[in-house]
Amino acid sequence: MMDRFLQRFENWLDPFEDEGESREDARLNRTGHLEPLPDETNRFIWHFARQAKWPLLGLLITGGLTGGIEVVMFTGVGWLVDALGQSSPETLFTDHFWLVAGLAFITLVGRSLILFLASVLEEQVVSPSFYNRIRWQSYRRLMEQTYTFFQNDFAGRLAQKVQQVGQATGDFITTVLQTFWSFVTFIVLTVTILGAIDWRMAVVLAVWALGYVWIVRNLLPRIRENGRAAAEARSVVSGRVVDAFTNILSVKLFDSDRREDSFVKEGFQNLVDTTRRMTRALTEVRTAVAVLNGFMMTGVGAVALTGWQSGSVTTGGVATALGLVLRLNQMSGWMMFNINGLVRNYGTIQDAVATVTRVPTLVDDAEAQKLVGGRGEIRYEDVTFHYGKGAGIIQNLSLTIRPGEKVGLVGRSGAGKTTLVNLLLRLYDLEGGRILIDGQDIAKVTQASLRSAIGVVTQDTSLLHRSIRDNIAYGRPGSEDGDILSAAERASAEEFIPTLRDPKGREGYDAHVGERGIKLSGGQRQRIAIARVLLKDAPILVLDEATAALDSEVEAAIQDNLTKMMQGKTVIAIAHRLSTIAAMDRLIVLDKGRVVEEGTHAELAAAGGLYASLWARQSGGLLYADTDSDAEQGAAAAE
Ligand SMILES: Nc1ncnc2c1ncn2[C@@H]1O[C@H](COP(=O)(O)OP(=O)(O)OP(=O)(O)O)[C@@H](O)[C@H]1O
């Protein structure tokens, strides 16, 4: 029952709310239109605090009350001591009924109620939901980043940042509002009450408070700096370890003398060094606080006892004063620990903010609408792109692919074939010129609609670590089982899928494929990728070495289906095995990012240019005198 009662508070904050997204953008599925998170740490913290202002205000109030109630209880003890001195055992309860009853009420009801409220606010309302909201919003903004952004970073490091930023920001805010604020309330009330008993006690406490602030200001920044360095060192270690684990095959094949260990060890060593620097600073702080508190307690004790001697302080006053300073001593050590946590969290937030608030560089145009599906005409107009390097990749390339035309891109390795299709997919923004699909500039339509108009099969398909069914259905979310099965069948994948079984005993379409699909063979992976694209049924098809991982038997088996899949679609196919694309309507030969030849296989093979020499090399090093038979052979091989 208690569980159900507590659950009611859990829905106060929605863990997945994201106010930085307008309805319009959500409808159009625009990318890059989530409002970026503030890139300055304090504003970042405030940005989230604002989103939960009422529960956080509640925390502030219960935090203050928690500090207040402690002081009230110690003061009550003093009053009780004085009452004991004034009464006899027989008359105690009648003489001091309200005092005793009041203290009993506060101890039994008031204190428990405040602690209960504070707990509910922190644990049910704020903790899971609010923390998650920070993680969720940070994650979504990272997902908006460009392909290049992810190529330039470690997946493990980024994942850690998302986790860390939620934890650190949430902890920081709740600690300030509850722990820190209750401590401040406690000190202010203690100074007031002790000042009322004897002003000299207030002076001792004021000096102590100055000393405490001095320690916080002078010694803690070192912990903060080192804490930040330690957080960074921790993510570097995760990045390196995850990188080693994900590339385990390369490590096993190439790294027999375990150089990888020393690379990772260097990361761990850095973590140990930065942590040591931090713990050294920590010890200095703790020692300084211990000494300072010693002076504070002795000082207040001396004032209390001499006051008692001179009759200005009652026995109850001595009890209150000593009780409060003992409690203050206890609290201040624990508080230093919390302030240390605060500054460490602040450092962690600072560190993560630099990553999660980065404004994506490739976004949808503010006016972007969905691509209007047409017949699939593709036009590259004067396209220039060099991966930001100024030269060397694609220079002033113009190319028109007619609706329904099947084009093969040919060229030496590194000629820019993949780059050209990646530009069509707008994985990178052009450095000059434009690309049009059915007359619409791809930079002016939403990325989501652009990519849903293009089906892509690449040579190196990495699958998601989910079931086979989910991986195929990724092509068209919400697909019926029947469609998934038929796509698998047309991709010749139905013969191996039933034989799959994962370590958890899931079989066939339910079997999970391992991270990036590592537990399938290259050819099996490729067939799943083909099934996925068959299901997607987009008007434009990009086949980048789509059948390179298949043996000729399987390739022949699915060729029919591939041909069917291509019907009525505009196709760009890239293949090093020229026989697989020789039957295309037109071949475009690229060299150093320029179109150097184009035409049918027969025309190009006869022309004696780059294509002819590539073809000659592939067809066994023989240069055919009779180019016609050469073309026939190419076409036959392609069928
Ligand atoms: N992300 C990148 N950043 C910088 N340069 C890149 C990047 N990707 C590719 N390149 C460079 O662009 C050039 C063209 O590469 P691309 O992958 O388009 O060639 P390709 O013709 O598809 O080659 P292959 O047949 O070997 O797949 C290469 O010189 C490559 O080094």
The ligand as an SDF file (V2000), in Angstrom:
LIG
                    3D

 31 33  0  0  0  0  0  0  0  0999 V2000
   35.3940   11.2130  -43.4310 N   0  0  0  0  0  0  0  0  0  0  0  0
   36.3830   11.5480  -44.2560 C   0  0  0  0  0  0  0  0  0  0  0  0
   37.1770   12.5980  -43.9480 N   0  0  0  0  0  0  0  0  0  0  0  0
   38.1610   12.9580  -44.7770 C   0  0  0  0  0  0  0  0  0  0  0  0
   38.4410   12.3480  -45.9440 N   0  0  0  0  0  0  0  0  0  0  0  0
   37.6960   11.2960  -46.3170 C   0  0  0  0  0  0  0  0  0  0  0  0
   36.6270   10.8350  -45.4800 C   0  0  0  0  0  0  0  0  0  0  0  0
   36.0430    9.7910  -46.1010 N   0  0  0  0  0  0  0  0  0  0  0  0
   36.7280    9.5970  -47.2530 C   0  0  0  0  0  0  0  0  0  0  0  0
   37.7080   10.4940  -47.4000 N   0  0  0  0  0  0  0  0  0  0  0  0
   38.6390   10.6270  -48.5390 C   0  0  0  0  0  0  0  0  0  0  0  0
   37.8850   10.8900  -49.7010 O   0  0  0  0  0  0  0  0  0  0  0  0
   38.4240   10.2060  -50.8270 C   0  0  0  0  0  0  0  0  0  0  0  0
   37.3160    9.4720  -51.5560 C   0  0  0  0  0  0  0  0  0  0  0  0
   36.8360    8.4570  -50.6940 O   0  0  0  0  0  0  0  0  0  0  0  0
   35.6030    7.5440  -51.1130 P   0  0  0  0  0  0  0  0  0  0  0  0
   35.3120    6.6650  -49.9720 O   0  0  0  0  0  0  0  0  0  0  0  0
   34.5240    8.3950  -51.6310 O   0  0  0  0  0  0  0  0  0  0  0  0
   36.2210    6.7240  -52.3140 O   0  0  0  0  0  0  0  0  0  0  0  0
   35.6270    5.4960  -53.1080 P   0  0  0  0  0  0  0  0  0  0  0  0
   35.7610    5.8440  -54.5370 O   0  0  0  0  0  0  0  0  0  0  0  0
   34.2740    5.1640  -52.6200 O   0  0  0  0  0  0  0  0  0  0  0  0
   36.6600    4.4070  -52.7060 O   0  0  0  0  0  0  0  0  0  0  0  0
   36.4690    2.8220  -52.5010 P   0  0  0  0  0  0  0  0  0  0  0  0
   36.2200    2.2750  -53.8480 O   0  0  0  0  0  0  0  0  0  0  0  0
   37.7920    2.3920  -51.9570 O   0  0  0  0  0  0  0  0  0  0  0  0
   35.3350    2.6240  -51.5620 O   0  0  0  0  0  0  0  0  0  0  0  0
   39.5050    9.3230  -50.2880 C   0  0  0  0  0  0  0  0  0  0  0  0
   40.7440    9.9420  -50.6090 O   0  0  0  0  0  0  0  0  0  0  0  0
   39.3220    9.3000  -48.7840 C   0  0  0  0  0  0  0  0  0  0  0  0
   40.5510    9.2570  -48.1300 O   0  0  0  0  0  0  0  0  0  0  0  0
  1  2  1  0
  2  3  1  0
  2  7  2  0
  3  4  2  0
  4  5  1  0
  5  6  2  0
  6  7  1  0
  6 10  1  0
  7  8  1  0
  8  9  2  0
  9 10  1  0
 10 11  1  0
 11 12  1  0
 11 30  1  0
 12 13  1  0
 13 14  1  0
 13 28  1  0
 14 15  1  0
 15 16  1  0
 16 17  2  0
 16 18  1  0
 16 19  1  0
 19 20  1  0
 20 21  2  0
 20 22  1  0
 20 23  1  0
 23 24  1  0
 24 25  2  0
 24 26  1  0
 24 27  1  0
 28 29  1  0
 28 30  1  0
 30 31  1  0
M  END
$$$$
